[in-house]
Amino acid sequence: MSLKVLIVDDHSTVRMGIRMILEADPELAVVGEAADGRQAVSMTRALRPEVVLMDLRMPVLDGVAATEQITGAQLARVLVLTTFDDDDYLFGALQAGAHGFLLKSSTPTQILAGVKTAASGNSVLDPAVTARVVAQAMSARSDAAPPASVVPATLTDREIQVLRGLGQGLSNPQIAQDLGIGETTVKTHVSRVMSKLGVTSRLQAAKIAFTHWG
């Protein structure tokens, strides 16, 4: 069964381009397009996509507010697709429960992989924005975030290396290449790190790494 995706962007040409990218993959199915946040929430309730590919700056209801409504009701996972200069919006979407962030300059391959990663329940973090988002996240108080000030002494040296990689916004393949180990091994380490840290997402682990090492 194909993964259902809803595209949300106030520019029709952008939506058209994203649709072309997604529809080129037989594993994905575009179930609709929304031009603003209010439409996004309504269509998500009606169509129940697995992933909402969300722009942030939109009329009527912006992407941050729409993300909060969608994730708050557990209707779908939200993957933000935005431009690099949206720091305030990025931070707002993070607090609202966005599952990840990609830039509009991402390649088709990166967008397709991001949608599938988000659908599987894993966080999607573009390395180009991770440091900025995490820095803002750590400078603000978040009641929803778990304590992020201590790295447990129970982490092994390898797990610490993997955690540092997460803090840099690296993907599993990138961490594997840097450490000279297999991707499956990295995935195992990531799971153990998250368990020991008491977090449920790569983004939360990245915030801890950023707090600890800066």
N, C-alpha and C positions, 0 to 999 in steps of 0.2 A: 504494500500500500504506500502511495506517495505521501510525503510530508506536506501538509497544507501550510501555505505561507500567505500572509496578508501584507501588502505593500502600503506604507503610509508616507506620503510626501505631498506637499502642496504644489509642486511643479509637475505638470503632466509629462514633460519630456524626460524628467528624471524617473518617474514611475515607468514610463515606456522602456527606458534603458534597463532598469532593474528587472522588469518583467522578461525582457528578452534573455537576460543572463540566466534567470531562474528557470525559465521554460526550456532552456537548452539542456537541462539536466532531467532525465526521466524519473529521478527519485523525488523530485519536487513538483508541487502543483500550486500555482498561484490561484487562490480562491477569491481574490478581490483586491480592489484598490481604494484607498481612502485619501481624501485631500486635506483633511484636518483631524485634530485629535478627537473631536466629538464623533465624527464618522468612524474613526478608528475603534473607539470603544463600542459603539453600536454594532459595527460589522463583526467585531471580535465575538461579541455575545451571540450573534446570529450564525456566524460561519464556523466558529470554534477552530481556528487555525492552531497548529502547534507553535508556530513562531510568527510574531509580528515584527516586521522590519520597519523600524520607526525613525522618522525624521524628528528633529527637535523644535526648530523654529517654524511654527505654523499658525495660521489664523484660527479664530473661534476658540480652540482649546489647544494649547501647545503640547509638544511631545512629552514633556515632563509630567504634566497633569494627567495626560492620557495613559502614560506608563503606570502611574500610581494607581489609577482606577483598574487597569487591566491586571496588574500583578496583585493588587490588593484583593481582588475577587478570584485570583488564581485561574484566570481565563486562558492565559497563554504565556509563553516566555517572550520577553521583549528584547530584541537585538537592535541597538541604536546604530543608525547609519548617518553620520553627520560630518560636518566640516571641522577643521582643526581649531578654529578660533572660538568655539563654543564652550569655553571652560566652565562658565556658570551653569549652562544648560547640562553639560556633562555631569557635573557634580550633583545637580538636582535630579537627573535621571538615575544616578547611582543610588541616591538616597530613596528614590521612588521604587527601586527594586529591579532596575534594568539588569538583564542577564549578561550583557556584554556591550562592547563598543567597537565599531569599525568606522574607518574614514571613507568618505565618498570617493577618495582617490584609490581605494583598494582595487585590486585586480579582480576580474570575474572569478578566478579560482579561489581567491581569498574570501569573497562574498559567499560563494557556494559552500565552502568549507565552514565558514562561520555560522551559516544557517543550520547546517547539519550538527555542528558542535553544540549550538544552543539547544537544538531539539533534543539532543541526547542528555541534556541536563548539565553540561559543562559550561563554564564561563568562557567568553570570548574577549580577549584583551589585545587590542592593537598596541604593539610596543611603542609606537610613536606618541600615544596619548596616555599610556599607563602611568608613567612617572608623574605627569601633571595631575591626573585624576586622583591618584593615591595621595599626592602631596596635599591636595585640597581636602580630601576625605579625612586625612589625619589632623588637619588644622581646625576642623569643625567637630562639634560634639554630635554623636549619633547614638540615639537611644537604642536603635535596632542592631547596632554592630556589637559583636562580642568583645570582651577585653582584648586589647591588641598590643600590650606593652611588654610581654615577656615571651621569650623563646624557650620552651621547655628544655631542661638539661638532658632529657631522655632522647633528644634527637641525635642520631648518629652523624658522623662527619659528612657522609654522603647525603643524608637528608637535609643537612644544613646547606650544602651546595645546591641542592634542588630548590630549597626555599629561597635562597638568594636569587636563583634563576626566575622564580615566580615573581619576586619583587621587582625584577627588571622587565617584567612583562613578556618573558620568553615562552614560546609554545613548547610542548613536549618534544617535538623533533629538534628544536633549537637547543634545548637543554641536553638532549641526548648527544647532539653533535659536540657541544662544548665540553661535556664530561667524558665523551668517548664510550658511552654505554648505549644499550638498545632502548628503543622507545617504550617497549613493554616494561622494561625495568624502571624507566622514569615514571610511567603511569603508576606502578606499584609504590614507588617512593612518594609520589604526590599524595596518594591515598593515605599512606601512613602518616605523612606530615600533617595533612588536614585532620586526621583522627587525633593525633597527639596535641594539636593546637586547639582542638575543639571547635573547628569551623566547618562550614558546609559548602564553601565555594573557593575557587582559586583566587578570586578577588579579595576575599577576606584574608586569606593566607598572604597575599601580596601586600596588603595593608600592614600586617604584622611585620613582615620583612622590612618594609620601608620605614616603619617606626623604629625598628631595632638597629638597622644599619644605615638608614638615610640614603 
